[in-house]
Amino acid sequence: MKYILYIVAVVMIIIWVIGFFVYSIGAIIHLLLVVALVSLLIKVFSGNKSI
């Protein structure tokens, strides 16, 4: 359960790479990538060292 944020971030990056080449869903993928990266950065910099 503690690795769920990393799993979500990796999945979002993979989907973003696929979506980057498929322009019809590109905007949604970029928005979701930003949300995943922000949540990952918050988790990393929050001081929680149990990851």
PDB file of N, CA, C and O in Angstrom:
ATOM      1  N   MET A   1       0.817  -1.196   0.000  1.00  0.00           N
ATOM      2  CA  MET A   1       0.000   0.000   0.000  1.00  0.00           C
ATOM      3  C   MET A   1       0.860   1.259   0.000  1.00  0.00           C
ATOM      4  O   MET A   1       0.449   2.291  -0.530  1.00  0.00           O
ATOM      5  N   LYS A   2       2.056   1.180   0.593  1.00  0.00           N
ATOM      6  CA  LYS A   2       2.881   2.377   0.674  1.00  0.00           C
ATOM      7  C   LYS A   2       3.534   2.745  -0.649  1.00  0.00           C
ATOM      8  O   LYS A   2       4.046   3.855  -0.796  1.00  0.00           O
ATOM      9  N   TYR A   3       3.523   1.832  -1.613  1.00  0.00           N
ATOM     10  CA  TYR A   3       4.115   2.119  -2.918  1.00  0.00           C
ATOM     11  C   TYR A   3       3.068   2.532  -3.949  1.00  0.00           C
ATOM     12  O   TYR A   3       3.385   2.677  -5.130  1.00  0.00           O
ATOM     13  N   ILE A   4       1.832   2.720  -3.513  1.00  0.00           N
ATOM     14  CA  ILE A   4       0.752   3.014  -4.449  1.00  0.00           C
ATOM     15  C   ILE A   4       0.993   4.332  -5.183  1.00  0.00           C
ATOM     16  O   ILE A   4       0.636   4.446  -6.355  1.00  0.00           O
ATOM     17  N   LEU A   5       1.583   5.319  -4.532  1.00  0.00           N
ATOM     18  CA  LEU A   5       1.839   6.600  -5.178  1.00  0.00           C
ATOM     19  C   LEU A   5       2.858   6.450  -6.298  1.00  0.00           C
ATOM     20  O   LEU A   5       2.703   7.052  -7.361  1.00  0.00           O
ATOM     21  N   TYR A   6       3.883   5.664  -6.076  1.00  0.00           N
ATOM     22  CA  TYR A   6       4.876   5.430  -7.117  1.00  0.00           C
ATOM     23  C   TYR A   6       4.289   4.640  -8.280  1.00  0.00           C
ATOM     24  O   TYR A   6       4.606   4.911  -9.439  1.00  0.00           O
ATOM     25  N   ILE A   7       3.445   3.677  -7.982  1.00  0.00           N
ATOM     26  CA  ILE A   7       2.798   2.900  -9.037  1.00  0.00           C
ATOM     27  C   ILE A   7       1.913   3.802  -9.884  1.00  0.00           C
ATOM     28  O   ILE A   7       1.928   3.713 -11.112  1.00  0.00           O
ATOM     29  N   VAL A   8       1.141   4.671  -9.235  1.00  0.00           N
ATOM     30  CA  VAL A   8       0.277   5.597  -9.965  1.00  0.00           C
ATOM     31  C   VAL A   8       1.123   6.536 -10.814  1.00  0.00           C
ATOM     32  O   VAL A   8       0.781   6.799 -11.967  1.00  0.00           O
ATOM     33  N   ALA A   9       2.224   7.045 -10.263  1.00  0.00           N
ATOM     34  CA  ALA A   9       3.083   7.963 -11.015  1.00  0.00           C
ATOM     35  C   ALA A   9       3.690   7.277 -12.239  1.00  0.00           C
ATOM     36  O   ALA A   9       3.740   7.874 -13.315  1.00  0.00           O
ATOM     37  N   VAL A  10       4.146   6.045 -12.094  1.00  0.00           N
ATOM     38  CA  VAL A  10       4.737   5.321 -13.221  1.00  0.00           C
ATOM     39  C   VAL A  10       3.683   5.043 -14.288  1.00  0.00           C
ATOM     40  O   VAL A  10       3.950   5.193 -15.480  1.00  0.00           O
ATOM     41  N   VAL A  11       2.499   4.644 -13.864  1.00  0.00           N
ATOM     42  CA  VAL A  11       1.419   4.395 -14.823  1.00  0.00           C
ATOM     43  C   VAL A  11       1.060   5.679 -15.559  1.00  0.00           C
ATOM     44  O   VAL A  11       0.843   5.657 -16.771  1.00  0.00           O
ATOM     45  N   MET A  12       0.996   6.798 -14.839  1.00  0.00           N
ATOM     46  CA  MET A  12       0.663   8.069 -15.478  1.00  0.00           C
ATOM     47  C   MET A  12       1.746   8.497 -16.460  1.00  0.00           C
ATOM     48  O   MET A  12       1.431   9.051 -17.513  1.00  0.00           O
ATOM     49  N   ILE A  13       2.996   8.256 -16.144  1.00  0.00           N
ATOM     50  CA  ILE A  13       4.082   8.596 -17.071  1.00  0.00           C
ATOM     51  C   ILE A  13       3.996   7.731 -18.326  1.00  0.00           C
ATOM     52  O   ILE A  13       4.196   8.227 -19.434  1.00  0.00           O
ATOM     53  N   ILE A  14       3.703   6.452 -18.163  1.00  0.00           N
ATOM     54  CA  ILE A  14       3.557   5.576 -19.326  1.00  0.00           C
ATOM     55  C   ILE A  14       2.388   6.023 -20.189  1.00  0.00           C
ATOM     56  O   ILE A  14       2.505   6.079 -21.413  1.00  0.00           O
ATOM     57  N   ILE A  15       1.265   6.342 -19.563  1.00  0.00           N
ATOM     58  CA  ILE A  15       0.105   6.816 -20.314  1.00  0.00           C
ATOM     59  C   ILE A  15       0.408   8.145 -20.984  1.00  0.00           C
ATOM     60  O   ILE A  15      -0.036   8.395 -22.105  1.00  0.00           O
ATOM     61  N   TRP A  16       1.173   9.007 -20.292  1.00  0.00           N
ATOM     62  CA  TRP A  16       1.542  10.302 -20.876  1.00  0.00           C
ATOM     63  C   TRP A  16       2.403  10.116 -22.121  1.00  0.00           C
ATOM     64  O   TRP A  16       2.206  10.803 -23.123  1.00  0.00           O
ATOM     65  N   VAL A  17       3.353   9.191 -22.061  1.00  0.00           N
ATOM     66  CA  VAL A  17       4.210   8.942 -23.218  1.00  0.00           C
ATOM     67  C   VAL A  17       3.380   8.428 -24.392  1.00  0.00           C
ATOM     68  O   VAL A  17       3.595   8.834 -25.534  1.00  0.00           O
ATOM     69  N   ILE A  18       2.440   7.543 -24.111  1.00  0.00           N
ATOM     70  CA  ILE A  18       1.553   7.062 -25.173  1.00  0.00           C
ATOM     71  C   ILE A  18       0.681   8.205 -25.686  1.00  0.00           C
ATOM     72  O   ILE A  18       0.526   8.379 -26.895  1.00  0.00           O
ATOM     73  N   GLY A  19       0.117   8.977 -24.773  1.00  0.00           N
ATOM     74  CA  GLY A  19      -0.749  10.086 -25.148  1.00  0.00           C
ATOM     75  C   GLY A  19      -0.027  11.215 -25.843  1.00  0.00           C
ATOM     76  O   GLY A  19      -0.637  11.972 -26.599  1.00  0.00           O
ATOM     77  N   PHE A  20       1.263  11.337 -25.598  1.00  0.00           N
ATOM     78  CA  PHE A  20       2.046  12.385 -26.255  1.00  0.00           C
ATOM     79  C   PHE A  20       2.053  12.180 -27.764  1.00  0.00           C
ATOM     80  O   PHE A  20       2.101  13.145 -28.527  1.00  0.00           O
ATOM     81  N   PHE A  21       2.007  10.932 -28.189  1.00  0.00           N
ATOM     82  CA  PHE A  21       2.017  10.631 -29.614  1.00  0.00           C
ATOM     83  C   PHE A  21       0.617  10.494 -30.203  1.00  0.00           C
ATOM     84  O   PHE A  21       0.454  10.444 -31.422  1.00  0.00           O
ATOM     85  N   VAL A  22      -0.370  10.436 -29.353  1.00  0.00           N
ATOM     86  CA  VAL A  22      -1.767  10.395 -29.800  1.00  0.00           C
ATOM     87  C   VAL A  22      -2.381  11.725 -29.380  1.00  0.00           C
ATOM     88  O   VAL A  22      -2.757  11.898 -28.221  1.00  0.00           O
ATOM     89  N   TYR A  23      -2.482  12.657 -30.311  1.00  0.00           N
ATOM     90  CA  TYR A  23      -2.824  14.030 -29.970  1.00  0.00           C
ATOM     91  C   TYR A  23      -4.274  14.214 -29.547  1.00  0.00           C
ATOM     92  O   TYR A  23      -4.602  15.255 -28.978  1.00  0.00           O
ATOM     93  N   SER A  24      -5.136  13.275 -29.793  1.00  0.00           N
ATOM     94  CA  SER A  24      -6.541  13.467 -29.450  1.00  0.00           C
ATOM     95  C   SER A  24      -6.781  13.457 -27.948  1.00  0.00           C
ATOM     96  O   SER A  24      -7.713  14.107 -27.475  1.00  0.00           O
ATOM     97  N   ILE A  25      -5.966  12.739 -27.189  1.00  0.00           N
ATOM     98  CA  ILE A  25      -6.141  12.700 -25.738  1.00  0.00           C
ATOM     99  C   ILE A  25      -4.968  13.354 -25.016  1.00  0.00           C
ATOM    100  O   ILE A  25      -4.807  13.185 -23.807  1.00  0.00           O
ATOM    101  N   GLY A  26      -4.159  14.091 -25.747  1.00  0.00           N
ATOM    102  CA  GLY A  26      -2.939  14.670 -25.178  1.00  0.00           C
ATOM    103  C   GLY A  26      -3.171  15.621 -24.034  1.00  0.00           C
ATOM    104  O   GLY A  26      -2.430  15.580 -23.052  1.00  0.00           O
ATOM    105  N   ALA A  27      -4.170  16.476 -24.120  1.00  0.00           N
ATOM    106  CA  ALA A  27      -4.405  17.471 -23.079  1.00  0.00           C
ATOM    107  C   ALA A  27      -4.802  16.818 -21.758  1.00  0.00           C
ATOM    108  O   ALA A  27      -4.348  17.240 -20.695  1.00  0.00           O
ATOM    109  N   ILE A  28      -5.638  15.802 -21.822  1.00  0.00           N
ATOM    110  CA  ILE A  28      -6.065  15.114 -20.600  1.00  0.00           C
ATOM    111  C   ILE A  28      -4.884  14.386 -19.960  1.00  0.00           C
ATOM    112  O   ILE A  28      -4.738  14.398 -18.738  1.00  0.00           O
ATOM    113  N   ILE A  29      -4.057  13.765 -20.763  1.00  0.00           N
ATOM    114  CA  ILE A  29      -2.906  13.037 -20.245  1.00  0.00           C
ATOM    115  C   ILE A  29      -1.915  13.997 -19.592  1.00  0.00           C
ATOM    116  O   ILE A  29      -1.360  13.689 -18.538  1.00  0.00           O
ATOM    117  N   HIS A  30      -1.689  15.151 -20.205  1.00  0.00           N
ATOM    118  CA  HIS A  30      -0.768  16.109 -19.621  1.00  0.00           C
ATOM    119  C   HIS A  30      -1.294  16.624 -18.284  1.00  0.00           C
ATOM    120  O   HIS A  30      -0.523  16.799 -17.340  1.00  0.00           O
ATOM    121  N   LEU A  31      -2.573  16.862 -18.200  1.00  0.00           N
ATOM    122  CA  LEU A  31      -3.166  17.305 -16.942  1.00  0.00           C
ATOM    123  C   LEU A  31      -3.019  16.236 -15.868  1.00  0.00           C
ATOM    124  O   LEU A  31      -2.680  16.552 -14.727  1.00  0.00           O
ATOM    125  N   LEU A  32      -3.268  14.986 -16.210  1.00  0.00           N
ATOM    126  CA  LEU A  32      -3.129  13.901 -15.242  1.00  0.00           C
ATOM    127  C   LEU A  32      -1.674  13.683 -14.840  1.00  0.00           C
ATOM    128  O   LEU A  32      -1.391  13.326 -13.696  1.00  0.00           O
ATOM    129  N   LEU A  33      -0.762  13.895 -15.768  1.00  0.00           N
ATOM    130  CA  LEU A  33       0.661  13.791 -15.442  1.00  0.00           C
ATOM    131  C   LEU A  33       1.058  14.849 -14.430  1.00  0.00           C
ATOM    132  O   LEU A  33       1.790  14.560 -13.484  1.00  0.00           O
ATOM    133  N   VAL A  34       0.590  16.058 -14.617  1.00  0.00           N
ATOM    134  CA  VAL A  34       0.897  17.131 -13.667  1.00  0.00           C
ATOM    135  C   VAL A  34       0.348  16.787 -12.291  1.00  0.00           C
ATOM    136  O   VAL A  34       1.033  16.990 -11.288  1.00  0.00           O
ATOM    137  N   VAL A  35      -0.862  16.275 -12.225  1.00  0.00           N
ATOM    138  CA  VAL A  35      -1.453  15.884 -10.940  1.00  0.00           C
ATOM    139  C   VAL A  35      -0.624  14.773 -10.284  1.00  0.00           C
ATOM    140  O   VAL A  35      -0.383  14.813  -9.077  1.00  0.00           O
ATOM    141  N   ALA A  36      -0.193  13.791 -11.064  1.00  0.00           N
ATOM    142  CA  ALA A  36       0.609  12.691 -10.515  1.00  0.00           C
ATOM    143  C   ALA A  36       1.956  13.187 -10.021  1.00  0.00           C
ATOM    144  O   ALA A  36       2.411  12.775  -8.953  1.00  0.00           O
ATOM    145  N   LEU A  37       2.604  14.066 -10.782  1.00  0.00           N
ATOM    146  CA  LEU A  37       3.911  14.577 -10.368  1.00  0.00           C
ATOM    147  C   LEU A  37       3.814  15.454  -9.125  1.00  0.00           C
ATOM    148  O   LEU A  37       4.674  15.386  -8.247  1.00  0.00           O
ATOM    149  N   VAL A  38       2.775  16.276  -9.048  1.00  0.00           N
ATOM    150  CA  VAL A  38       2.595  17.117  -7.862  1.00  0.00           C
ATOM    151  C   VAL A  38       2.352  16.259  -6.629  1.00  0.00           C
ATOM    152  O   VAL A  38       2.919  16.529  -5.571  1.00  0.00           O
ATOM    153  N   SER A  39       1.520  15.233  -6.749  1.00  0.00           N
ATOM    154  CA  SER A  39       1.276  14.368  -5.597  1.00  0.00           C
ATOM    155  C   SER A  39       2.528  13.601  -5.198  1.00  0.00           C
ATOM    156  O   SER A  39       2.761  13.370  -4.012  1.00  0.00           O
ATOM    157  N   LEU A  40       3.340  13.205  -6.180  1.00  0.00           N
ATOM    158  CA  LEU A  40       4.594  12.529  -5.879  1.00  0.00           C
ATOM    159  C   LEU A  40       5.562  13.463  -5.158  1.00  0.00           C
ATOM    160  O   LEU A  40       6.201  13.063  -4.184  1.00  0.00           O
ATOM    161  N   LEU A  41       5.674  14.700  -5.627  1.00  0.00           N
ATOM    162  CA  LEU A  41       6.568  15.663  -4.981  1.00  0.00           C
ATOM    163  C   LEU A  41       6.111  15.995  -3.571  1.00  0.00           C
ATOM    164  O   LEU A  41       6.939  16.143  -2.673  1.00  0.00           O
ATOM    165  N   ILE A  42       4.815  16.112  -3.364  1.00  0.00           N
ATOM    166  CA  ILE A  42       4.300  16.367  -2.014  1.00  0.00           C
ATOM    167  C   ILE A  42       4.651  15.214  -1.089  1.00  0.00           C
ATOM    168  O   ILE A  42       5.050  15.432   0.055  1.00  0.00           O
ATOM    169  N   LYS A  43       4.507  14.000  -1.572  1.00  0.00           N
ATOM    170  CA  LYS A  43       4.826  12.817  -0.758  1.00  0.00           C
ATOM    171  C   LYS A  43       6.318  12.761  -0.434  1.00  0.00           C
ATOM    172  O   LYS A  43       6.694  12.446   0.695  1.00  0.00           O
ATOM    173  N   VAL A  44       7.174  13.065  -1.422  1.00  0.00           N
ATOM    174  CA  VAL A  44       8.620  12.988  -1.215  1.00  0.00           C
ATOM    175  C   VAL A  44       9.093  14.074  -0.255  1.00  0.00           C
ATOM    176  O   VAL A  44       9.911  13.810   0.627  1.00  0.00           O
ATOM    177  N   PHE A  45       8.585  15.290  -0.419  1.00  0.00           N
ATOM    178  CA  PHE A  45       9.059  16.402   0.386  1.00  0.00           C
ATOM    179  C   PHE A  45       8.290  16.600   1.685  1.00  0.00           C
ATOM    180  O   PHE A  45       8.576  17.531   2.437  1.00  0.00           O
ATOM    181  N   SER A  46       7.327  15.740   1.955  1.00  0.00           N
ATOM    182  CA  SER A  46       6.549  15.900   3.180  1.00  0.00           C
ATOM    183  C   SER A  46       7.306  15.418   4.414  1.00  0.00           C
ATOM    184  O   SER A  46       6.873  15.659   5.541  1.00  0.00           O
ATOM    185  N   GLY A  47       8.422  14.745   4.208  1.00  0.00           N
ATOM    186  CA  GLY A  47       9.222  14.287   5.343  1.00  0.00           C
ATOM    187  C   GLY A  47       8.894  12.864   5.734  1.00  0.00           C
ATOM    188  O   GLY A  47       9.459  12.351   6.701  1.00  0.00           O
ATOM    189  N   ASN A  48       8.006  12.213   5.020  1.00  0.00           N
ATOM    190  CA  ASN A  48       7.662  10.831   5.321  1.00  0.00           C
ATOM    191  C   ASN A  48       8.732   9.923   4.726  1.00  0.00           C
ATOM    192  O   ASN A  48       8.802   9.766   3.507  1.00  0.00           O
ATOM    193  N   LYS A  49       9.559   9.329   5.565  1.00  0.00           N
ATOM    194  CA  LYS A  49      10.672   8.510   5.099  1.00  0.00           C
ATOM    195  C   LYS A  49      10.336   7.025   5.044  1.00  0.00           C
ATOM    196  O   LYS A  49      11.237   6.198   4.901  1.00  0.00           O
ATOM    197  N   SER A  50       9.042   6.665   5.156  1.00  0.00           N
ATOM    198  CA  SER A  50       8.660   5.261   5.153  1.00  0.00           C
ATOM    199  C   SER A  50       8.500   4.709   3.752  1.00  0.00           C
ATOM    200  O   SER A  50       8.123   3.547   3.598  1.00  0.00           O
ATOM    201  N   ILE A  51       8.772   5.496   2.724  1.00  0.00           N
ATOM    202  CA  ILE A  51       8.600   5.053   1.336  1.00  0.00           C
ATOM    203  C   ILE A  51       9.783   4.189   0.933  1.00  0.00           C
ATOM    204  O   ILE A  51       9.839   3.710  -0.200  1.00  0.00           O
TER     205      ILE A  51
END
